[in-house]
Amino acid sequence: MKEKQSGVKCRSEDSSRSMTNKLPHNIDTEQRVLAYCLLGECSEVLSILSPADFYATKHQLIFGAIRDLYQKNEPADFQVVAEALRSAGELEKAGGASYLVNLVDEVPSASSGEYFARSVKNYAVRRSVISRAAAITKSGYDPTCSVESLLDEAQGGFLEISLNAASVGEAAAPFADLSCQLMERLDSGQFAENRGVSTGLKQADDLLGGLFPGDLSIVAARPGNGKSALLLTIASNIAMQGDPVLIFSLEMPRLQLFERQIARMARVNVSKFRQPKTFARHEIERIAEALQSAYELPVFVDDTPYLAHGEMIRRARREHRKRGIRAIMIDYLQLIRISMPNRTRDLELGEVTRSLKGLAKELGVPVVLASQLNRQVELRKDPVPMLADLRDSGNIEQDADNVVFLYQDENTGEDYRWFYVAKQRQGVLAKNKLRWVGYTTSFENE
């Protein structure tokens, strides 16, 4: 059963009510839930509620004792609960043994524990929203609180409430259900095609299977090995499939990035854009055709330098809602601004990668993040990068679903780069050669 929804939107006058009013709650409903647990099976209620969801302190204590007993596989009738509270020195705070007896004898037990538990949860969510809004309002009046911090507090607080409320009561999926889902996909032929978003580069897709929704992929290299070019190549290829792509270019101005895109499409030397008079007539004609084609590509570039990671996530959410973004490219990790006092750089970047992984899951899109490699890789005789070479953060490989290294050796020459998959949660570790087109600073298929 679900609570009846009125469909009426929140009215502005509601927000002006005095904060001295009692917070939303229903003692009778809380008592019904506790009576249900003391008299019968409580597992479905425990999957929905925590002690903090109850308004009355004594109800929090009683439900906490019930939960602890269930976790120990012990009975949770009123006598055992009373003894557990007495042992913890909290029986009187919980109303005494007489209150537990009254719950069982006088309160009508809920015929549907799940229904009343969800009602208690809804009241708890309302209280959380009110409390969070009050804290944000207080911060808004504080002149020492930066706008950036205020927005982070607001967004993070309400997102946390939303995620907690959305996960309430989600049942664990048995293998029986998963077997049916997998069989349906097999029968429908979904496995006959690549289920990820294609990078447009066959050698990369052969190893990764494409870019999958919810995945965080790291592309790491030393300067000059093409990590920015690879992100732009992949973004362009995805857009050519009709899927909108968002690029955060923290290092390269967007016009310079666009020049690279046009150079690739027109097959002209990108360096000539600095001296346009050096273009031949036939090159100008190809550029005009490329500009017309690029005009239709759903690629969106944010080149704000040294962008704060909280602001980046806000903008990504906004663009996703507005444009239906299917993939996000970020160039590059070490240029993302982080405000975490008394934290090492390693911990700061670890927080960024965790939040970007969360963003990928939240939006259901792949996120590709470029990263620098440590200089030590150039000092070794063996040029093959290792996960330990990821610059400034030992946490990157923990949060990433895929880690790819771009590098050169004596076997690649100037026309190729190794595309080395050093970590892949759902696949093998291997490497392929990607063809590098130096004069357009891009990658292409053979």
ABEGO torsion letter per residue (X at the ends): XBBBBAGBBBBAAAAABBAABBBBBBAAAAAAAAAAAAABBAAAAAAABBAAABABAAAAAAAAAAAAAAAAGBBABAAAAAAAAAAAGAAAAAGEAAAAAAAAAABBBBABAAAAAAAAAAAAAAAAAAAAAAAAAAAAABAABBAAAAAAAAAAAAAAAAAAAAABGBBBBBAAAAAAAAAAAAAAGAAABBABBBAGBAAAAAAAGEBBBGBBBBBBBBBGAGAAAAAAAAAAAAAAAGBBBBBBBAABBAAAAAAAAAAAAAGBBAAAAABAAABBAAAAAAAAAAAAAAAABBBBBBABBGBBAAAAAAAAAAAAAAAGBABBBBOBAAABBBBBBGBBAAAAAAAAAAAAAAAAAAAGBBBBBBBBBBAAAAABABABBBAAABBGBAAAAAABABBBBBBBBAAAEAABBBBBBABBAABBBBBBBBBBBAAAGBBBBX
